[in-house]
Amino acid sequence: MSKVEEHREALRALGNWDSFLLQESGLPGPRGNIELARAVAEDGDEELFRRYLAYDEQRAPTNSPEEFLAFCGVLGLGRLLAEGRMEWLATLRGCASDGRWRIREAVAMALQRWGQTDMDLLLQQMEGWGKGSLLEQRAAAAALCEPSLLENRDEAKRVLQVLDGITASIEGVEDRTSDQFKALRKGLGYCWSVATIALPQEGKKLMEKWLASEDRDVLWIMKENLRKKRLERMDMGWVQEFREIL
């Protein structure tokens, strides 16, 4: 039995989950209890998620146990979307710009949960998010660059196109010192490698285009991706060639 299933069994034996979740959250600490959060997302209901979403940055600051409740609420929206509850998409998009990095991670995970059910609809929405704010772009890239969602060739090609559009927009960003920009840059620093191994020929071609960029941050993003072991396993010769060029 997986950890998630163990947690689901434990939750089913409880009446009110709040105290248990706060105690088992793993926060404060370097890593929250993601398996427990996934269990909550699968067995919780809309009323619970709505209540946990009310734990905003003031009520549940970064690294507090209460932040875990907010994390669970956001993650639960992914299951609601998978069930066709599209009215929650706007709420999830708003959470993509939350000041807490764990909540932004929960957004990406929720979108991936939705993508497991309807990747085409997820792609349609992420193509829009990819033209949005810096943190919405970051959420789109992080959500789509999940190996389990990139098994279909046509869908992987669309993911690369989303990444290409987001990367192109970087050249127009004037303030490169904001936390939002840094979060996007960091995300793109691994996303390209994930998408490229799903569709190597097309991915390498697009990466080569950006490896010729004169924008310092675009080059940083490409260099970071070239450092990833997954690309080395895909084509060590190609990686070494461009490492030497840079």
C-alpha positions in Angstrom: 0.0 0.0 0.0 1.3 3.4 -1.0 1.8 6.3 1.5 -1.1 8.1 -0.1 -3.4 5.2 0.4 -2.2 4.8 4.0 -3.1 8.4 4.6 -6.5 8.0 2.9 -7.3 5.2 5.3 -6.2 7.2 8.3 -8.4 10.2 7.2 -11.4 8.1 6.7 -11.2 7.1 10.4 -11.3 10.7 11.5 -14.1 13.2 11.9 -12.4 16.5 11.7 -9.1 16.5 9.8 -7.7 19.9 10.8 -5.7 18.9 13.9 -4.3 15.8 12.2 -3.2 17.7 9.1 -1.6 20.4 11.2 0.3 17.8 13.3 1.4 15.7 10.3 2.0 18.6 7.9 5.8 18.4 8.1 5.9 22.2 8.6 7.8 24.1 9.7 10.4 22.2 7.8 12.1 21.8 4.4 9.4 19.5 3.0 5.7 19.4 3.6 3.8 16.1 3.7 3.0 15.9 0.0 1.6 12.3 0.2 -0.9 13.4 2.9 -1.9 16.4 0.8 -2.6 14.1 -2.1 -4.8 12.0 0.1 -6.7 15.1 1.2 -7.1 16.1 -2.4 -8.6 12.7 -3.3 -11.0 12.3 -0.4 -11.9 15.9 0.6 -15.0 17.7 -0.6 -15.6 21.1 -2.1 -16.6 22.6 1.3 -13.3 21.4 2.8 -11.3 22.8 0.0 -13.1 26.1 0.1 -12.4 26.4 3.8 -8.7 25.6 3.4 -8.4 28.1 0.6 -9.3 30.9 3.1 -5.9 30.4 4.7 -4.3 33.3 2.9 -0.7 34.6 3.4 -1.7 36.6 6.5 -3.5 33.7 8.2 -1.1 31.0 7.1 2.4 32.5 6.4 5.2 30.6 4.6 6.4 27.5 6.4 3.7 27.5 9.0 1.5 24.3 9.6 -1.5 26.4 8.5 0.1 26.8 5.1 -0.3 23.1 4.6 -4.1 23.5 4.9 -4.0 26.1 2.1 -1.8 23.7 0.1 -4.3 20.9 0.4 -7.1 23.3 -0.6 -5.4 24.3 -3.8 -4.4 20.8 -4.6 -8.0 19.6 -4.2 -9.0 22.0 -7.0 -7.2 19.8 -9.4 -9.6 16.9 -8.6 -12.6 19.2 -8.9 -11.4 20.3 -12.4 -10.9 16.7 -13.4 -14.5 16.2 -12.4 -15.6 19.0 -14.8 -15.9 21.7 -12.2 -14.5 24.4 -14.5 -15.7 27.3 -12.3 -12.7 26.7 -10.0 -10.2 27.4 -12.7 -10.2 31.2 -12.1 -9.5 30.6 -8.4 -6.6 28.3 -9.3 -5.2 30.9 -11.7 -5.3 33.5 -8.9 -3.4 31.1 -6.6 -0.6 30.9 -9.2 0.4 34.4 -8.1 0.4 33.6 -4.4 3.5 34.9 -2.6 4.1 31.5 -1.0 6.1 29.2 -3.2 4.5 26.0 -1.8 1.1 27.3 -2.9 2.4 28.0 -6.4 3.7 24.4 -6.4 0.3 23.2 -5.4 -1.2 25.0 -8.4 1.2 23.2 -10.8 0.3 19.8 -9.1 -3.4 20.5 -9.3 -3.1 21.3 -13.0 -1.2 18.1 -13.6 -4.0 16.2 -11.8 -6.4 17.8 -14.2 -4.2 17.0 -17.2 -4.3 13.3 -16.3 -8.0 13.4 -17.1 -8.1 16.0 -20.0 -4.7 17.0 -21.4 -6.2 18.7 -24.4 -8.3 21.0 -22.3 -5.3 21.7 -20.0 -3.2 22.6 -23.0 -5.9 25.0 -24.2 -5.9 26.8 -20.9 -2.1 26.8 -20.5 -1.7 28.3 -23.9 -3.6 31.3 -22.4 -1.7 31.3 -19.1 1.5 31.3 -21.2 0.6 34.8 -22.3 -0.3 36.0 -18.8 1.7 37.3 -15.9 5.2 36.0 -15.0 3.9 33.7 -12.3 1.0 32.5 -14.5 3.6 31.7 -17.2 5.7 29.9 -14.5 2.6 27.8 -13.5 1.9 26.9 -17.1 5.4 25.7 -17.7 5.7 23.8 -14.5 2.3 22.1 -15.0 3.0 21.0 -18.5 6.5 19.8 -18.0 5.6 16.6 -16.2 6.9 13.4 -17.9 3.7 11.4 -17.4 1.8 14.1 -19.4 4.2 14.1 -22.3 3.7 10.7 -23.8 1.6 11.8 -26.7 3.7 13.3 -29.5 1.2 16.0 -30.6 0.6 17.1 -27.1 4.4 17.2 -26.4 4.8 19.4 -29.5 2.2 21.8 -28.1 4.0 21.9 -24.8 7.2 22.9 -26.6 5.3 25.7 -28.4 4.1 27.0 -25.0 7.6 27.0 -23.7 8.9 28.7 -26.8 6.3 31.5 -26.5 7.1 32.0 -22.8 10.9 32.1 -23.5 10.3 34.6 -26.3 8.5 36.9 -23.9 11.5 37.1 -21.6 13.3 39.3 -23.9 10.6 42.0 -23.3 10.8 41.9 -19.5 12.4 45.1 -18.2 12.5 44.3 -14.4 14.8 41.3 -14.1 15.2 41.7 -10.3 11.6 40.8 -9.2 10.9 37.6 -7.3 8.3 36.8 -10.0 10.8 36.9 -12.7 13.3 34.9 -10.7 10.7 32.2 -10.1 9.9 32.0 -13.8 13.5 31.9 -14.8 14.2 29.1 -12.3 11.2 27.1 -13.6 12.3 27.4 -17.2 15.8 26.3 -16.1 14.5 22.7 -15.9 11.3 22.7 -18.0 13.0 22.7 -21.3 14.9 19.6 -20.6 11.8 17.7 -19.5 9.9 18.6 -22.7 12.9 18.0 -24.9 13.4 14.4 -23.9 9.8 13.8 -24.7 10.3 15.0 -28.3 14.1 15.2 -28.9 14.3 16.3 -32.5 11.9 19.2 -32.1 13.1 20.1 -28.6 16.7 20.3 -29.6 15.9 22.4 -32.6 14.1 25.0 -30.4 16.8 24.9 -27.7 19.4 25.6 -30.4 17.5 28.6 -31.4 17.5 30.0 -27.9 21.1 28.9 -27.3 22.0 31.5 -30.0 20.1 34.3 -28.1 22.0 37.4 -26.9 19.7 37.7 -23.9 21.6 36.9 -20.7 18.7 35.3 -18.9 17.6 33.2 -21.9 21.2 31.9 -22.1 21.1 31.2 -18.4 17.9 29.2 -18.8 19.4 27.1 -21.6 22.7 26.5 -19.7 20.8 25.3 -16.7 18.9 22.8 -18.9 22.2 21.6 -20.4 23.3 20.7 -16.9 20.4 18.2 -16.4 21.3 14.5 -16.5 18.1 13.7 -18.4 19.5 15.6 -21.4 22.9 13.8 -21.1 21.1 10.5 -21.2 19.2 11.6 -24.3 22.2 12.8 -26.3 25.5 13.3 -24.5 27.3 14.4 -27.7 24.8 17.2 -28.4 25.0 18.4 -24.8 28.7 18.5 -24.8 28.8 20.3 -28.1 26.7 23.2 -26.9 28.4 23.3 -23.5 31.7 23.9 -25.3 30.1 26.6 -27.5 28.8 28.4 -24.4 
